Amino acid sequence: MRVLTGLALLAVLMAGCDRGEEALLEQARAIHERVLTLDTHADIPFNFATDEVDPLDADRQVNLLKMEEGGLDAAFFIVYVGQTARTPENYEKAKADAMIKFDAIHRMAEEMYPDRIALAYTADDVERIHREGKLVAAIGIENGYVIGKDLSLLKKYYDLGARYITLAHNGHNDIADSAQPQPDLGDAEAEHGGLSPFGEEVVREMNRLGIMVDVSHISKAAMLDAVRVSRAPVIASHSSVRALADHPRNMDDEQLRALKENGGVIHIVALDAYVKADPPEKVAAVEALREEMGITGFAAWQALSDSARAVYRARMDEIEARWPGPDVSDFVDHIDYAVNLIGIDHVGISSDFDGGGGIRGWQDASETFNVTRELVRRGYTEAQIAQLWSGNLLRVWREVERVARAMQAEGEAD
């Protein structure tokens, strides 16, 4: 028998690795093609679905071409309105701003590109539209501030297609305490100690209408209140695991177990700071860049022109090259942790694209396949991957619909 030299043996091993990687890629591509991939959080600007920001090919992390290229079948497009001082004038402005984004999402699906994307109002709609070969749009509201103190607005937003509402954002509102109080708005560490009494009414009315309760962004106390009050499972539309990245936007083990007990789902989010803590030097460089460009908050980011965004991304690329951020493997570590702690039935996937999301390997919708590839590499089965990408969310959505029907029937009986 001829003994292989070191170099020859290395070549044989490398060839075997190449064949193994090719087989994994082929398997992952086939799975990615078959499962329904759904991202629970993609932000849009106020000029979305206009000549300035064409949903088909705008220079953004999510557009229809990138969704098609990356095999991202469905997304919740977000009606986000930032928290401001709670005055009558600002409540009215928040409602008006919300309507701008509702109108834009409807315009995209019903007027501009009805041959490519359609709006889903039910979990069944998601699967039907997907079978028809179109992309799927659903609507989520980020920040319950848009209802102000008017519970009746929930029905209006439901009729427009809103199927989840994030109870608060950065800064407390009349519904709930935020995980990130805003001192410039006069926020103390806590205002309500969790959900307010009005917030409990909001959760019950969302249950009655069939709107999923989203507990991302709210304080731990508010989140635990929400799962206690809600008759239906809740979701965390874009949060990660606090045990792996100690950020107030992430959920600790107690919260994850409460979510499991409630029957809900946490959608692990591909936002770098929520996946892996940055070194202080990188944090300082990013803060300096944002200050230089006037990016004082999320609203300022959304207001940037495409050219300014391009400059920002180029500068951020330079920072990332010096201090590389988390990648898809780090992201899937969070999925692994949550699955091991609370089970595969309670974990999903989100990007927060165009709202701060994006990690190495999943920088925009065109790279969505890379998540599936890493899941296959970790040993997840096709059925499990289907659950993570959409199955668990659709289960919750259907249960929310069932609870709503039951509550409405109870009301009629009364």
N, C-alpha and C positions, 0 to 999 in steps of 0.2 A: 504494500500500500504506500502510495506516495504521500509524504507529509507536506501539508500546505505551509508555505512560508507565512510570516506574520502579515505581510502586505496582501498576499493572496487570500488569506483567511478574512482579513478586514474587508476586502472587496466582495467576498461571498456574503458576509454578514450585512454589508451595506445594500447589496442587491436584494437580499431577503427583506430588509427593512423597507426598501423602495416598493417591493411588491406588496408588503403588508400595508403600507400607507396608501397605495393605489386601491387596494381592496377596501380599505376603510372609507376612502373618498367615494368610491362607487356606491358602497352601502349607504353612506350619509346622503349622497345626492338623491338616491332612490327614495329614502325616507323623507327627505325634505320636500320632494315633489308630491308625496302622497299625503302628508299631514297638513292640516289647516293651521297656518301660522298666524297668530294674532298678537299684536303689540298693543298693550292697554294704555299707552300714553305717548302721543305725538302732538306737540304744540304747534299752533299756527299764529301768524301775526295778524294785526287788524286789517292789513291790506291784502289778505289772502284771497285767492280766487278773483284777482283783478289782472289787468295788463301788467301791473308791477310785480305781482307774485303769482305766476301761472302754476297751478297745481301739477301740471304735466311735467314741467322741466325746470322749474325755478331752482336757483342755486341754494338749495336747502338740504338738510339731511334726509328729509322725506319728501319725495315727489312721486308721481305715479310711475314714471319710468324707472326710478330706483326701486320702487316696490316690486315691479315686474322683474327687474334684473336680479334682485336678491331673493325672490321667492317669498316676499312678505305679503300674505294674502289679505290681511285685514288689519285695521288700526282704529283705535279710538282717537278721533281728532278732537282737540280740547278747546272748550270755551273757557279760557282763563281770563280772569280779571284780578288785578293786584289789589291788595288791601290798602285802603287809605283811611283817613279819619272818618269816623262814623257820624256824618252829618246828613240831613235830609237831601242836600244838594248832591253829595257824593253817592248816596244810595241811588238816586235817579241816574247819575252818570254810570254807575256800575251796571244797572239794568240796560241802559242804552249801549254800553260797550259790549255786554253779553250778546245783545241782538245783532250787532255787527258781525260777530263770529258765527252765530247760528246761521245768519243769512249767507255767509261765505261758504260754509260747509254744504248747505243746501244748493247753492249756486254751482259749486263744483260737481256735485253728483247729479243734479237735475237739469242743469242748463249747459254746462261747459263740456262735461265728459260722461254723459249717461251711458255711452257704449262701453266705457272702461271701468266705471265704479258706480256702486249703488249704495244707498243708505239703508242700514239695518235698524229696525225698531224692535225686533225680538231675537231671541237666540236662534229660533228656526230660520229667521231671515238670513242670519249669518251663513248658515250652511247652505241654504237655497241659492243665495247669490254666488257663493263660491262654486257650487255645482254648475251654475250657468256660465262660469268662466270669467266672471268679473271680479275686480277687487272689491273689498267690503269696507265701507266707512260706517263707524258708529260714533256717537257723540257722548263725551263726558264733560262735566262742568268742574273746573278747578277753582274752588273757593266759594263756599256757601254765602259769602258776602253779597252775591248777586241777588239773593232774595231779601236782603235787608232784614226787616222785621215782619215781612208780609208772607205768611204761610201759603197764601193762594197762588203765589208765583210758581210754586213747585208744579202745580198742574199745568201751567202755561209752558214751562220748560219741558215737562214730560211730553206734552203734545208736539213740541218742536223736535223731539227725538232724544232728549237727554236721558241716558240710561245709567249713569252714575254721577254722583256729586261728591267731590272732596270737601269735607265739611268746613275746613279752614285752609289757609295758606300760610305765608310768613306774616305773622301778626295775629293777635286774637280778634275774633269777631263776635257777633251776638249769639252764635251757635256754640262755639267751642274755643278752648284754649289752644294755641298753636304750639307745636314743638319748637318753634323758633320765634319767641316774642320779639317785637320791634320797639326798642326804646324810643326811637324817633317818633313813634305814634303814641307814646306815653304808656306802653305796655309794661306792667309788672311781670314777674316771673309767671304768675298765674292770675287770671281774672275770675274765672268761674269755679276753679278747682276741678275741671273736667268739662263735661257738657253743661251748658246752662239749662234751666227748666225749658226755655224756648227751644234749645237744641234737642232736648228729648222729644218735644212735639214734632220737630223737623224729622227726626229719625222715624217716628211712628207714621208720619204722613208719607215719607218716602217708601216705607214698607207698604202702606195702603195703595199707593199709586203704582208701585213696581219699579222704583228707582234704586239701584244698588247704592249702599252706603259705603263711601270710600274713606278709610281711616288713615291714609297717608297724610303727612303734614301736621296732624293734630298731636297734642301732648299725650304722654302715656296714660294719664288719668282720664283724658277725654276718650282715648281709644278703648280703654277698659269699660268706660261708661257706655260707649256705643255698642259693644258686643253684648253688654248686659241688657240694654234697652231694646235692641233690634230683635224682631221676631224672625227675621230672615238672615241668612249668612251675609257677612260683609266682605269687602275686599280692601286690600292695600294695593292701590293701582301702580305705585312706583316707590318702593322702599326696599332696603336691603337688610342685612343681618348685623346687629350691633356688636355681637361677639367677635366679628371679623373686622369691622370698621366702626370705631366708637364715634358715631356721629348722631346728633339728636334726631335726625330724620330717619334713622334706622330703628329696627325693632329688636328689643331684647328677648331673651328666652321666655320670660313670663308672658309677654305680649304674643309671641308666636304660639305658645300653648293655648292662650285664650282664643286666638284666631282658629286654631284647630277645633277646640271645644264648640265654637260657634258654627263650624262647618265652612269657614271662609277660606280665602286664598290670599297669600302674599305674592305679589309680582315683583321679583327681584329686578332691580333697575340698574341699567348700564351707565351710571353716572360716576365718574372717576372717584370723587371724594367720598361717595357712599360705598365704593367697592374696596378702596385701599387708601389709607391715609398718606398724604403727600409730605415730603420732608419740608422743614420750615423754610429752606432756601427757595423751594419751588413756590410755596404759598406766597412768599414775599414778592417774587417775580410776577406772579399772576395778579396779585393785588395792585402792584405798580402799573401793570399794563391796563387793567380795568380803570384805574384812576385816570391814567393818561387819556383813555378813550371815552371817559365819561360814563362808563357802564356801572352805574351806582346800584342797580338792582335788576330784577327780571324784566320789568317794564321797559327800562332803558335798553336792555339787550334786544327785546322784541322790536323796539323802534329803530334799530340800526338799519341803514340801507344795505343792500346786497354788497356794494363796494366796500363799505366799512366792515361788514362781516368777513369779507375776503381778507382784508388787512388783518383783522383780529385773528383769524384762523392761521394765517401765515406766521404771525408773531407767536401764536400759541404753539405752532409746530416747532419753532425754534426752542421754545421752553421745554416742550415735550422731548425733543432730541437730547437735551441736556439732562433732564430728569424724567425718564420714561414713566408714564402712568400705568395703571393696571391694564391688563389685556383680557381676552376672552377666557383664558384659563382662570384668572383671578375671579372673574365674574361667575363662572360656573362653580367655583369653590363655595360661593354663597348659596347657589342652588343646592349643592351637595349637603351643606350644613343644614339648611332648612328641611330638605327631604329626610335626612337622617333623624332630625329632631321631631318633626311633626307629620312626616309621611308625604308621599308623592301626590296625594289627593289635594294638598293644600298649598301648592307652589305653582307659580306661573312666571311669565317673562314680560319685561317692559324695557323701553329704551330711554324715554324722556328726550327723544330727539327734538331738536330745535328749541329745547328748553334747558339746555345744559348737559344733556346726555351725550354719550359717545365714548368708547374706549378703544384701545388698540385692537384691531381685528373686527370691531363692529362700530365703525365711525359713522355709518349712515345705512339707510335701508338696503342699499345694494350689497352690503356685506352680511346680510342676515343669515345666509347659509353657514357662516363660520360658527355660529352658536350651535346649530344642529350638529355640525361636524365634531365639536368638542364634547357634546352630549353623547354622541356615538362612541367617541374615544374613551369616555368614562364608563361605558358599559350600559348606558340606558337603552332599554328596548324601544322598538317603534311605538308600542302602545303607551309607554311612559312618556316618550317625547311628545306624542300627540296630546297627552294630558297637560304637560307643561306648557305647550304652545297655545292651546285653546280649550282643551277638554274640560279642565277644571273651572275656567272662567264661565264656560257655557253651562256647566252644571249649576254653578251659583246663580247665574242669570235666570235659568229655568226655575230654580227654587224661589227666587225673588218674585218671578211671575206667578208661581203657584200661591205663595203667601198673599200676594196682592189680590188674587181672585177670591181667596178665602176671606180676607178682611172685608172686601167689598160685599161679599155675600152676607157676612155677619151684619154689616151696616144696613143692608136691605131688609134683613130679618128684623132688625130693631125697629 
